[in-house]
Every structure is written in structure tokens, then in C-alpha cells.
Amino acid sequence: MKKVYKDFFFYRDILIVVSILILLLIGNFYFVNQWQSVLYLALGAVSFILLEYVNHRFIFHLKPPENKLGILFLKRIHYDHHSDPDNLKLLFLPVWYSLPGLIILTAIMYAFTKNAGHTIMFGEGLLSLLLVYEWKHYVAHRPITPKTRFGKWVKKTHILHHYKNENFWYGVSNPWMDYFFGTMKDEKEVEKSATAKSLEKRM
């Protein structure tokens, strides 16, 4: 079991995200001096939850493009993960994909607030939820039994997404977004998809 945890916490991309988060936390001592900054932490977290769903449903599950580079991108970012769900190298979002978007969002936040403290807390919210996302996704595919009822539900819905039907249950860290967007279904009412493990074969 120690190896299971080691595989997560010492994975290169996870270490990079943790290191950046630590730097932001250090920045709290120098720039965060208003209680309102906590609201921006929450805003960052909520923003990531929405971003996670939108990315998963509308980008990762794009229909196969005719462009070869587009296919290669989608295979690396998600298609191959569906083909080989437990492959550790395909389990985590590569930082070259996840970080640029979060940096842009954080820059936009600073452009609006002109406040370094608020911006740092917003970035911390984004990165914290990115780590939560990666952990929940990791748990769903590894021999780890969640201890809470919520954790077990999260794992179950993600497994359904992979092995029952790829058109539902897009929320990885927070399946509540599926209720909001109408993609949370009773598994008994959903037909088993023939392309759940081969997204590139969808028409």
C-alpha cells in the first residue's frame, strides 16, 4: 500500500503542482492581509470544479478530428486513458496542459482585482482543487477503498464513466456538476457503450 501512495505523491507532475502551491502559500505571508482574500480562495476552488467538468466533457471527449495532430493531442490527453484506464502514465493531467490555463485565469483575476493577495488566494484555490482532482482520479483507478460514503460514490461514478458509458458521469472530483448539467444518470437506465474504451472509434 505504501507504493500506491508513493506513486501519487512522488509523481513528477504532482510534485511540480505541489511545489507551486507551496510558493503561493509562502506568498500569503507577504501579500495576503485582507480577510476578503478567503472568498477568492473559494472562488478559485469553485472555478476549478466547473473547469474540470467543461474540460472533461467538451474537450477531452471531442469527436475524433481529421487532423493528425488533433488526434495525437486527444490520445495523449484522454483517449488513451480510456483505452488503458489504470496506466499510471496516462492517469494524471500533464502540467503542460493543466498549468497554462490556470495561469491565464489567475492573470485575468489580477487584471480585475489589481490585488496580489486576492490573486494568490484565487490561484491557491485553483491548484488545491487540481490536486484534489488528481487524487480522486488516482483513487478511482487504484486499489484504494475510500473511507467516506462520498468518496465511494465519487469512485463508483467515475468507474461507470469508464466501463458503462462515456457519455455520462463526467465529474471526477465532484459529480454534483453532473446533476447541474444533466449527465448524472441511474446506471440501470443507461445502456452499455461499445466505445467507452475506444473514444477514437466514435462517429
C-alpha positions as CSV (number, residue, x, y, z in Angstrom):
1,M,0.0,0.0,0.0
2,K,2.9,2.3,0.6
3,K,3.8,2.1,-3.1
4,V,0.3,3.2,-4.0
5,Y,0.7,6.4,-2.1
6,K,4.3,6.9,-3.2
7,D,3.2,6.6,-6.9
8,F,1.0,9.6,-6.3
9,F,3.0,11.9,-4.1
10,F,6.3,11.4,-6.0
11,Y,4.9,11.6,-9.5
12,R,6.7,14.4,-11.3
13,D,3.7,16.4,-12.4
14,I,2.2,16.2,-8.9
15,L,5.5,17.4,-7.3
16,I,5.5,20.4,-9.7
17,V,2.0,21.4,-8.7
18,V,2.7,20.9,-5.0
19,S,5.8,23.0,-5.3
20,I,4.0,25.9,-7.0
21,L,1.2,25.7,-4.3
22,I,3.9,25.9,-1.6
23,L,5.3,29.0,-3.2
24,L,1.9,30.6,-3.3
25,L,1.3,29.7,0.4
26,I,4.6,31.4,1.2
27,G,3.3,34.4,-0.7
28,N,0.4,34.6,1.8
29,F,2.8,36.0,4.5
30,Y,3.8,38.9,2.2
31,F,0.7,39.8,0.2
32,V,-2.5,38.5,2.0
33,N,-3.6,41.0,4.5
34,Q,-7.4,41.2,4.0
35,W,-10.0,38.7,5.2
36,Q,-11.8,39.0,1.8
37,S,-9.0,37.1,0.2
38,V,-10.6,33.9,1.6
39,L,-13.5,34.5,-0.7
40,Y,-11.1,34.4,-3.6
41,L,-9.8,31.0,-2.4
42,A,-13.3,29.7,-2.5
43,L,-13.9,31.3,-5.9
44,G,-10.7,29.6,-7.2
45,A,-11.9,26.2,-5.9
46,V,-15.4,26.6,-7.5
47,S,-13.9,27.8,-10.7
48,F,-11.8,24.7,-11.0
49,I,-14.7,22.4,-10.3
50,L,-16.6,24.0,-13.3
51,L,-13.4,24.0,-15.4
52,E,-12.9,20.3,-14.6
53,Y,-16.3,19.4,-15.9
54,V,-16.2,21.6,-19.0
55,N,-12.7,20.2,-19.9
56,H,-13.7,16.6,-19.4
57,R,-17.0,16.8,-21.3
58,F,-16.3,19.3,-24.1
59,I,-12.6,19.0,-24.8
60,F,-11.4,15.5,-23.6
61,H,-14.4,13.9,-25.3
62,L,-14.3,15.7,-28.6
63,K,-15.2,13.5,-31.5
64,P,-12.0,12.4,-33.4
65,P,-10.8,15.2,-35.6
66,E,-9.5,14.6,-39.1
67,N,-6.3,16.5,-38.2
68,K,-3.5,14.1,-37.2
69,L,-2.1,16.5,-34.6
70,G,-5.5,16.8,-33.1
71,I,-5.8,13.0,-32.8
72,L,-2.4,12.8,-31.2
73,F,-3.3,15.5,-28.7
74,L,-6.6,13.9,-27.7
75,K,-5.0,10.4,-27.5
76,R,-2.4,11.8,-25.0
77,I,-4.8,13.9,-23.0
78,H,-7.6,11.4,-22.7
79,Y,-8.4,8.8,-25.4
80,D,-5.5,6.6,-24.4
81,H,-6.6,6.8,-20.7
82,H,-9.9,5.3,-21.7
83,S,-8.2,2.5,-23.6
84,D,-5.9,1.8,-20.7
85,P,-7.6,3.3,-17.6
86,D,-5.1,2.0,-15.0
87,N,-1.9,3.1,-16.7
88,L,-0.2,5.5,-14.3
89,K,1.5,7.5,-17.1
90,L,-1.9,8.3,-18.6
91,L,-3.7,8.9,-15.3
92,F,-2.5,12.4,-14.5
93,L,-3.1,15.6,-16.5
94,P,0.3,16.7,-17.9
95,V,1.4,20.0,-16.5
96,W,1.9,21.4,-20.0
97,Y,-1.9,21.2,-20.3
98,S,-3.2,22.0,-16.8
99,L,-0.9,24.8,-15.7
100,P,-1.2,27.3,-18.6
101,G,-4.9,27.5,-18.3
102,L,-4.8,28.1,-14.6
103,I,-2.0,30.7,-15.0
104,I,-4.2,32.6,-17.6
105,L,-7.2,32.5,-15.2
106,T,-5.0,33.8,-12.4
107,A,-3.7,36.6,-14.6
108,I,-7.2,37.6,-15.5
109,M,-8.1,37.7,-11.8
110,Y,-5.2,40.0,-11.1
111,A,-6.3,42.2,-14.1
112,F,-9.7,42.6,-12.5
113,T,-8.7,43.0,-8.8
114,K,-5.3,44.6,-9.0
115,N,-4.7,42.9,-5.7
116,A,-1.8,40.4,-5.2
117,G,-3.3,38.9,-2.1
118,H,-6.7,38.1,-3.7
119,T,-5.0,36.8,-6.8
120,I,-2.6,34.5,-4.8
121,M,-5.6,33.0,-2.9
122,F,-7.5,32.5,-6.1
123,G,-4.5,30.6,-7.5
124,E,-4.3,28.6,-4.4
125,G,-8.0,27.6,-4.8
126,L,-7.3,26.5,-8.4
127,L,-4.2,24.5,-7.5
128,S,-5.7,22.9,-4.4
129,L,-8.7,21.6,-6.4
130,L,-6.4,20.4,-9.2
131,L,-4.6,18.3,-6.5
132,V,-8.0,17.1,-5.2
133,Y,-9.0,16.2,-8.8
134,E,-5.8,14.3,-9.4
135,W,-6.1,12.4,-6.0
136,K,-9.8,11.5,-6.6
137,H,-8.9,10.3,-10.1
138,Y,-6.0,8.3,-8.8
139,V,-8.1,6.7,-6.1
140,A,-10.7,5.7,-8.7
141,H,-8.2,3.7,-10.7
142,R,-6.0,2.3,-7.9
143,P,-6.6,-0.4,-5.3
144,I,-7.7,2.2,-2.7
145,T,-11.0,1.9,-0.9
146,P,-12.4,5.3,0.0
147,K,-13.4,5.6,3.7
148,T,-16.3,8.0,3.3
149,R,-19.6,7.5,1.6
150,F,-19.0,10.5,-0.6
151,G,-15.6,9.1,-1.7
152,K,-17.1,5.7,-2.6
153,W,-19.8,7.5,-4.6
154,V,-17.2,9.5,-6.5
155,K,-15.2,6.4,-7.3
156,K,-18.3,4.5,-8.4
157,T,-19.5,7.2,-10.8
158,H,-16.1,7.5,-12.4
159,I,-15.8,3.8,-12.9
160,L,-19.3,3.9,-14.6
161,H,-17.9,6.6,-16.9
162,H,-15.1,4.3,-18.0
163,Y,-16.8,0.9,-18.1
164,K,-20.5,1.6,-18.6
165,N,-20.9,4.7,-20.8
166,E,-18.5,7.5,-21.5
167,N,-21.3,10.0,-22.2
168,F,-22.3,10.4,-18.6
169,W,-20.7,10.9,-15.2
170,Y,-18.1,13.5,-16.2
171,G,-17.4,14.8,-12.7
172,V,-14.2,13.4,-11.4
173,S,-13.6,15.2,-8.1
174,N,-17.2,16.4,-7.7
175,P,-20.0,14.6,-9.5
176,W,-22.5,17.2,-8.4
177,M,-21.8,19.1,-11.6
178,D,-23.3,16.2,-13.5
179,Y,-26.6,16.9,-11.7
180,F,-26.4,20.5,-12.8
181,F,-25.7,19.7,-16.5
182,G,-28.0,16.6,-16.7
183,T,-25.3,13.9,-17.1
184,M,-25.9,12.2,-13.8
185,K,-28.0,9.1,-14.6
186,D,-29.2,6.0,-12.9
187,E,-26.8,3.3,-14.1
188,K,-29.7,0.9,-14.6
189,E,-31.2,3.3,-17.2
190,V,-28.0,3.7,-19.2
191,E,-27.0,1.3,-22.0
192,K,-23.5,0.0,-22.0
193,S,-21.5,1.8,-24.6
194,A,-19.4,0.0,-27.2
195,T,-16.9,2.8,-27.4
196,A,-16.2,3.5,-23.7
197,K,-12.7,2.1,-24.1
198,S,-12.1,3.3,-27.6
199,L,-13.1,7.0,-27.9
200,E,-11.4,7.4,-31.2
201,K,-13.9,5.0,-32.8
202,R,-16.9,7.2,-32.1
203,M,-18.6,8.7,-35.1
